[in-house]
Amino acid sequence: MNMPPPNHWKNDDDFRMSLVPRWFDQFWDYESNRIYASLMRMVANNRLPRLSIFEGPMGSGKTLAAYGLACSASCPHYDPDTHAPCGQCEICEHVLLSKDPWWRGALLEIDGAHRDRSASQTASYFLHEARSRTESYRTSMVSDPSRQCIVFVDEAHRLSVPVRESLLKQVEQWVGAHIILATTRLDLLTLNGMTDEGNPLLSRGDVFRFRYPTENQCLRGLVKAATTGSIVLENDVARWIVTRHACCPRDCLGELYRLSNHGNHITRQAVIDEYGLRVWQNLFE
């Protein structure tokens, strides 16, 4: 895949967007890419499971993988050989760039932590709305009604127990949707205090475990991201960033963006000016 970011993601007005990966495997090449590749093969064969559970630490790529799946599952110019969406059509743009907080065409993104006294602002309400919008979306895809919507529930372990229990039936009856529950820990995604072995949600879904890249993999990805953004990143600074952020891709890119404000050639002096000499020495030397 490894497609470059589109032109309107790379401009002086929104430089940070040029450092946001468009696809899961754009910058980093590591073990979790095989998970993504497996999911993309399922899209190619129209065999996505009704329920997937993405487990992994924050910033490990769970949301990014869901975005890629949504593009592939709906793109009319999808390449069956490479498993890649075009990334340029209106449907892909809707998924990747929509400003709607949860309705992004083929992707419905729900925050499991959402709480509100209003009945119209709860995770349960959004799940109900997602089901009706899924049916509307499939009806609109007259050229290929078998296409699926991706319903991505972030921080799923923060859903209330009644909502989790309602998902058990919805997983079986929800036609045309691939439901993804994302969590940082599987043991938090329980029903009525059950263990992992006795959790009906886990028994109904396929579990995909996302992890951070190794130090060397993270270094290579960070340098690749810097090159994409026309940034010269000195080797010792790259190692400092990776060490400081414990190989978390998202946090490493955030640090790269912060240090880029010192210029497009980032040296150790930029780190010292930003954080002080002691921070540099403690983490690196």
C-alpha positions as CSV (number, residue, x, y, z in Angstrom):
1,M,0.0,0.0,0.0
2,N,2.3,2.7,1.3
3,M,0.6,5.5,-0.6
4,P,1.8,9.1,0.0
5,P,-0.5,11.6,1.7
6,P,-2.8,13.6,-0.6
7,N,-1.7,17.1,-1.6
8,H,-4.2,18.9,0.5
9,W,-2.8,17.0,3.6
10,K,0.6,18.5,2.9
11,N,0.6,22.3,2.9
12,D,1.8,25.2,4.9
13,D,-1.6,25.8,6.5
14,D,-1.9,22.4,8.1
15,F,1.6,21.0,8.4
16,R,0.6,18.6,11.2
17,M,-1.6,16.7,8.8
18,S,1.4,15.8,6.6
19,L,2.7,13.8,9.6
20,V,-0.6,12.0,10.2
21,P,-0.4,8.6,8.5
22,R,-3.0,8.0,5.9
23,W,-2.8,4.2,6.1
24,F,-1.7,1.9,8.9
25,D,1.5,0.8,7.2
26,Q,2.5,4.1,5.7
27,F,5.4,4.8,8.1
28,W,5.8,1.8,10.3
29,D,6.6,-1.7,9.1
30,Y,6.2,-4.1,12.0
31,E,4.3,-7.1,13.4
32,S,0.9,-5.3,13.7
33,N,1.0,-4.8,9.9
34,R,0.2,-8.5,9.5
35,I,-3.0,-7.9,11.5
36,Y,-3.9,-5.1,9.2
37,A,-3.1,-7.2,6.1
38,S,-5.2,-10.0,7.4
39,L,-8.2,-7.6,7.9
40,M,-7.7,-6.2,4.4
41,R,-7.8,-9.8,2.9
42,M,-11.1,-10.3,4.7
43,V,-12.4,-7.1,3.0
44,A,-11.1,-8.4,-0.4
45,N,-13.0,-11.6,0.1
46,N,-16.1,-10.0,1.7
47,R,-15.6,-12.1,4.8
48,L,-15.2,-9.6,7.6
49,P,-16.6,-11.1,10.8
50,R,-19.6,-9.5,12.4
51,L,-17.5,-8.5,15.4
52,S,-13.8,-7.8,15.8
53,I,-12.1,-6.7,19.0
54,F,-9.0,-4.5,18.7
55,E,-6.9,-4.7,21.8
56,G,-3.8,-2.7,22.3
57,P,-2.2,0.3,24.1
58,M,-3.1,3.9,23.2
59,G,-1.6,5.1,20.0
60,S,-0.9,1.6,18.6
61,G,-3.0,2.1,15.5
62,K,-6.5,0.7,16.3
63,T,-8.4,3.7,15.0
64,L,-6.2,4.1,12.0
65,A,-6.8,0.5,11.0
66,A,-10.5,1.0,11.3
67,Y,-10.3,4.0,8.9
68,G,-8.4,1.9,6.4
69,L,-10.9,-0.9,6.6
70,A,-13.8,1.6,6.1
71,C,-12.1,3.0,3.0
72,S,-11.5,-0.5,1.5
73,A,-15.0,-1.7,2.3
74,S,-16.6,1.1,0.4
75,C,-14.2,2.5,-2.2
76,P,-15.6,2.0,-5.7
77,H,-12.0,2.0,-7.1
78,Y,-10.8,-0.6,-4.6
79,D,-7.8,-2.7,-6.0
80,P,-8.5,-6.4,-5.4
81,D,-4.8,-7.2,-6.0
82,T,-3.2,-4.9,-3.5
83,H,-6.2,-4.7,-1.1
84,A,-5.9,-0.9,-1.3
85,P,-8.6,1.7,-1.7
86,C,-7.8,4.6,-4.0
87,G,-7.8,7.1,-1.1
88,Q,-8.8,9.9,-3.5
89,C,-12.4,9.4,-4.3
90,E,-15.3,11.2,-2.6
91,I,-16.1,8.1,-0.5
92,C,-12.6,7.7,0.8
93,E,-12.4,11.5,1.4
94,H,-15.5,11.3,3.5
95,V,-14.0,8.6,5.7
96,L,-10.6,10.2,6.1
97,L,-11.5,13.9,6.2
98,S,-15.1,14.3,7.3
99,K,-15.6,16.9,10.1
100,D,-18.6,15.0,11.4
101,P,-17.7,13.7,14.9
102,W,-19.2,10.2,14.3
103,W,-20.9,9.8,10.9
104,R,-18.2,9.4,8.2
105,G,-19.9,7.6,5.3
106,A,-18.9,4.0,5.6
107,L,-17.4,4.6,9.0
108,L,-19.5,5.2,12.1
109,E,-17.3,6.1,15.0
110,I,-18.8,5.9,18.5
111,D,-17.1,6.9,21.8
112,G,-17.8,4.3,24.4
113,A,-17.0,6.8,27.1
114,H,-19.7,9.2,26.0
115,R,-22.0,10.1,28.9
116,D,-24.8,12.6,28.8
117,R,-28.0,13.1,30.7
118,S,-29.8,13.6,27.4
119,A,-31.1,10.3,26.0
120,S,-30.0,11.5,22.6
121,Q,-26.3,11.8,23.6
122,T,-25.4,8.3,24.9
123,A,-23.5,5.5,23.4
124,S,-26.7,3.4,23.4
125,Y,-28.4,6.0,21.3
126,F,-25.5,6.2,18.9
127,L,-25.5,2.4,18.5
128,H,-29.2,2.5,17.7
129,E,-28.7,5.3,15.2
130,A,-25.7,3.5,13.6
131,R,-27.9,0.5,12.9
132,S,-30.5,2.5,11.0
133,R,-27.8,4.5,9.1
134,T,-26.2,1.2,8.2
135,E,-29.3,0.1,6.5
136,S,-29.6,3.4,4.7
137,Y,-26.0,3.2,3.5
138,R,-26.4,-0.3,2.1
139,T,-29.6,0.8,0.3
140,S,-27.7,3.7,-1.3
141,M,-24.9,1.3,-2.5
142,V,-27.1,0.0,-5.4
143,S,-24.0,-1.0,-7.4
144,D,-22.8,-3.3,-4.7
145,P,-25.2,-3.7,-1.8
146,S,-23.0,-6.3,-0.2
147,R,-20.6,-3.6,1.0
148,Q,-20.4,-3.3,4.8
149,C,-20.3,-0.3,7.1
150,I,-17.6,-0.2,9.8
151,V,-19.0,0.5,13.2
152,F,-16.0,1.5,15.4
153,V,-16.6,1.7,19.1
154,D,-13.6,3.3,20.8
155,E,-12.9,2.8,24.5
156,A,-15.5,-0.1,24.4
157,H,-14.6,-1.1,27.9
158,R,-16.3,2.1,29.1
159,L,-19.7,1.1,27.7
160,S,-22.2,0.4,30.4
161,V,-22.9,-3.3,31.1
162,P,-26.5,-3.1,29.7
163,V,-25.1,-1.7,26.4
164,R,-22.6,-4.5,26.2
165,E,-25.3,-7.1,26.8
166,S,-27.4,-5.5,24.1
167,L,-24.5,-5.9,21.7
168,L,-24.6,-9.7,22.1
169,K,-27.9,-9.9,20.1
170,Q,-27.0,-7.0,17.8
171,V,-23.8,-8.8,16.7
172,E,-26.0,-11.7,15.4
173,Q,-28.8,-9.6,13.9
174,W,-27.0,-6.5,12.6
175,V,-26.8,-7.1,8.8
176,G,-24.3,-5.2,6.7
177,A,-22.1,-4.0,9.5
178,H,-18.7,-5.0,10.8
179,I,-18.6,-4.0,14.4
180,I,-15.2,-3.2,16.0
181,L,-14.8,-2.8,19.7
182,A,-11.5,-1.1,20.6
183,T,-10.0,-1.4,24.1
184,T,-6.7,-1.0,25.8
185,R,-7.3,-4.2,27.9
186,L,-9.4,-7.3,27.2
187,D,-9.9,-7.9,30.9
188,L,-11.9,-4.7,31.2
189,L,-14.3,-5.7,28.5
190,T,-16.3,-8.1,30.7
191,L,-20.0,-8.7,31.4
192,N,-21.1,-8.9,35.0
193,G,-17.6,-9.6,36.3
194,M,-16.9,-12.6,34.0
195,T,-13.4,-13.6,33.2
196,D,-12.0,-13.5,29.7
197,E,-12.7,-17.2,29.3
198,G,-16.4,-16.8,30.1
199,N,-17.0,-13.5,28.3
200,P,-19.7,-13.9,25.6
201,L,-18.4,-10.8,23.7
202,L,-15.0,-12.4,23.3
203,S,-16.5,-15.7,22.2
204,R,-18.5,-13.9,19.5
205,G,-15.6,-11.9,18.0
206,D,-12.2,-12.2,16.5
207,V,-9.5,-10.6,18.7
208,F,-6.7,-8.6,17.0
209,R,-3.9,-7.5,19.3
210,F,-2.1,-4.3,18.3
211,R,1.4,-3.6,19.7
212,Y,4.0,-0.9,19.4
213,P,6.9,-1.4,17.0
214,T,10.4,-2.2,18.3
215,E,12.9,0.5,18.8
216,N,14.6,0.0,15.5
217,Q,11.3,-0.3,13.6
218,C,10.1,2.9,15.3
219,L,13.3,4.7,14.4
220,R,12.9,3.8,10.7
221,G,9.3,4.8,10.7
222,L,10.0,8.2,12.4
223,V,12.7,9.0,9.9
224,K,10.4,8.1,7.0
225,A,7.7,10.3,8.5
226,A,10.2,13.2,8.8
227,T,11.2,12.8,5.2
228,T,7.6,12.9,4.1
229,G,7.3,16.2,5.9
230,S,10.6,17.5,4.4
231,I,12.3,17.4,7.8
232,V,15.9,16.6,8.4
233,L,16.0,14.6,11.7
234,E,19.4,13.9,13.2
235,N,20.0,10.3,14.3
236,D,20.5,11.2,18.0
237,V,17.3,13.2,18.1
238,A,15.4,10.4,16.5
239,R,16.6,8.0,19.2
240,W,15.8,10.6,21.9
241,I,12.2,10.9,20.6
242,V,11.7,7.1,20.4
243,T,13.1,6.6,23.9
244,R,11.1,9.4,25.4
245,H,7.8,8.1,24.0
246,A,8.5,4.4,24.5
247,C,8.1,3.5,20.8
248,C,4.5,4.8,20.7
249,P,4.0,5.9,17.0
250,R,1.4,8.5,17.7
251,D,3.4,10.2,20.4
252,C,6.6,10.1,18.4
253,L,4.8,11.9,15.5
254,G,3.4,14.5,18.0
255,E,6.9,15.1,19.3
256,L,8.3,15.4,15.7
257,Y,5.6,18.1,15.0
258,R,6.5,20.0,18.2
259,L,10.2,20.0,17.5
260,S,9.7,21.0,13.8
261,N,8.7,24.4,15.1
262,H,12.5,25.0,15.6
263,G,13.1,24.5,11.9
264,N,13.2,21.8,9.3
265,H,16.6,20.7,10.4
266,I,16.1,19.3,13.9
267,T,19.3,19.0,16.0
268,R,19.8,18.2,19.7
269,Q,19.9,21.9,20.3
270,A,16.2,22.1,19.4
271,V,15.4,19.5,22.1
272,I,17.5,21.4,24.7
273,D,15.8,24.7,23.7
274,E,12.4,23.1,24.1
275,Y,12.9,21.1,27.3
276,G,16.2,22.0,28.8
277,L,19.6,20.3,29.0
278,R,18.6,18.0,31.9
279,V,15.7,16.4,30.0
280,W,18.1,15.6,27.1
281,Q,20.8,14.2,29.3
282,N,18.4,12.1,31.5
283,L,16.7,10.4,28.6
284,F,19.6,10.1,26.2
285,E,23.0,10.4,27.7
